[in-house]
Amino acid sequence: MGLIFVISAPSGTGKTTICKELGKQMPEFIFSVSYTTRPKRNLEVDSVDYHFINEKTFMKMLKEKEFLEWAEVHGNKYGTSAKFVEVALKSGKDLLLDIDVQGAKKIKNIHKDSVAIFVLPPSIDELKNRLLNRRSNSLAEMEKRLRVASEEIRNSIFYDYVVINDNIQKAVEKIKSIVVAEKHTQNRMRSIISQKYIRKL
């Protein structure tokens, strides 16, 4: 069985960039592309960054229990395909999930051995600067995102690891180290359990 690695962070922290770098540097990862009702931004590619769908389609998928987890964030809905995750894990692949705090908690409840990593900005002031530099958010939207960020940061205590993103490459290296350590630990535990079972036989 593969492992699930969940990465969460406040909007503007660099989570998407980190996930893309991890995908490049650790090609053994399978990135779980979320479904969302959020409008596609410039340079985003459908079915690569997200599966962009309308509200009606999302609600139909929700009713048919196609999501492992779902949440509403900043007025838009996001969901993770249950079937995609199940197939990947059974094939022994490790999954990388870029999801919010609500989704991370749901994943941890379902998959107890999943690894949750929270990415923090160097400071709230730096986060504010990053949101301002996006130029795609109104002042009201930015203030809303900062309020949500404060709540998300308080929830970081529920994560297995916290990584500060003051430099993208350094943050990526830290997360890569976490992945290697967790896979070693999980493989060792599975080996111990297997040996105990064999001895009983």
ABEGO torsion letter per residue (X at the ends): XBBBBBBBBBBGAGAAAAAAAAAAABAABBBBBBBBABBBBBGBBBGAABBBBBAAAAAAAAAAGABABBBBBGGBBBBBBAAAAAAAAAAGBBBBBBBBAAAAAAAAAABAABBBBBBBBABAAAAAAAAAAAGABBAAAAAAAAAAAAAAAAAAAABABBBBBABAAAAAAAAAAAAAAAAAAAAAAAAAAAAAAAAAX
